Amino acid sequence: MFIQSQRKVQLQLWMIYISVQILAIVWVADGLPPQLQQQQLAVEEAPNTSGTNVRNSDYEYQYVQDWPKLDRKLGSVSAVAFDTQGNVVIFHRGPVIWNITSFDQLNRYAYIKAGPIVESTLLTFDNGSGDLLNEFGANFFYMPHGLTIDKNNHYWVTDVAMHQVFKFDRTISSTEPVLTLGQRFQPGTGPASFCKPTSVAVLENGDFFVADGYCNGRIMKFSPDGQLILSWGKNSFVLTRTFTLPPGPVPENFLAIPHALTYAADKDLICVADREQGRIQCFQAQSGAFHSMYSNTQIGSRLFSVKYLPINGGLFYMINGPQFTTQQPINGLIMSMNGSEIVGRFYPDVPQHAFSNPHELAISEDGSQIYVAELLPTKVHKFKRKGAAPIQATKVPKSTDYQKMPPSPVADSLYASSLTMVSIVASLIGTSCLILCLSRTLCFKPSGGSGARRQRFSTASENIAPHRMDRDGGDEGDA
């Protein structure tokens, strides 16, 4: 009877103790003011210290099959972009294939006599239905590479065989460019020459940048009328550089094929996909000064394209490609500028459409659609985001790690601290009561009891039980 009575008392004490703990926790949780509750939620959900709430579920994309609708076979698709109406424009090479015989040792194109590509190389599709809307670019290009469409719907294209950059204004002409830079079929290193230029990025004021390219490893900035403003960068591609680099990571400003450009307007940065070094380098758009570098082991050793969206503090949408020195899979990656964290992926979930040699990508302004141009197989991949658009994060002051600040930080912090102290005091009181009651229960000598009954609570093995129970029910828990 005594043992049963004691166990009943112990059970009641445990119930009282647990109730006190739960009450204290609920008191503190419910007692936080709304501003601090929001702060606490932001801290718990954010995987970084910027206060930006970045979750992989915000960047889940589904593959859209049977896009576009076309009654002909595409050539190697080197580029894709959105025009100002939201239509999708692709740049492809028709029957021309870039292989080891395409250029000589001096980077001169070997098949000039074969003439330009006779079919239309620039095709515009409705981004929803995939229907072909219009086309142009026949009998002009030899080896298409980059495509950019600016806010005025001007088409900026690069041709690596011609070593030139062209600007088309289709309201004037679809056959003659309004601006041509570079020397036709003549690779060069001077201020008026290119060597296999890859990409163009255009600023709001009309200034533009050219990534130059496979040979020179430099970035060039021009005025709207094509006057060179500045140039920087040095080729560090192991197969073409003319100098030796010291062991270790390649320093900034060294570019191993600057393959794609993107402009981060909210930060005034021009960022480049440093292809053979598997990284992104960003520079001040006004001065060309180095700003920052971004890399991640999930990219691998090669990065073919990058696009920027001003969402959640800045996101890079990227595609890598066939890897030579790593085993990373070929896929699309979404990277946060904060800490180079990979927050999402996109790739065809249909085996027969898996990436093989993706080359360029385009993303809608709200991030809801992604298009990837692929050289082989010769196609365009479309992806559509599953969920709602991520909300653009509010810029966080550098002095704080929180995304949202309460009206009175000091008062609310003191309030939260006091409530936390109440929880600790309540916990200590509950624990003290438990120990006191257990002590009284175990040391109480019952009337008419035998010595054997008292001896039961004096052996070492029996005295372990209450301590184990206390550990099991304590704050830290059993490891």
Secondary structure, 3 states (H helix, E strand, C coil): CHHHHHHHHHHHHHHHHHHHHHHHHHHHHHHCCHHHHHHHHHHHHCCCCCCCCCCHHHHCEEEECCCCCCCCCCCCEEEEEECCCCCEEEEECCCCCCCCCCECCCCCECCHHHCCCCCCCEEEECCCCCCEEEEECCCCCCCEEEEEECCCCCEEEEECCCCEEEEECCCCCCCCCCEEECCCCCCCCCCCCCCCEEEEEECCCCCEEEEECCCCCEEEEECCCCCEEEEECEECCCCCCCCCCCCCCCCCCEECCEEEEEEECCCCEEEEEEHHHCEEEEEECCCCCEEEEECCCCCCCCEEEEEEECCCCCEEEEEECCCCCCCCCCCEEEEECCCCCEEEEECCCCHHHCCCCEEEEEECCCCCEEEEEECCCCEEEEEEECCCCCCCCCCCCCCCCCCCCCCCHHHHHHHHHHHHHHHHHHHHHHHHHHHHHHHHHHHCCCCCCCHHHHHCCCCHHHHHHHHHHHHHHCCCCCC
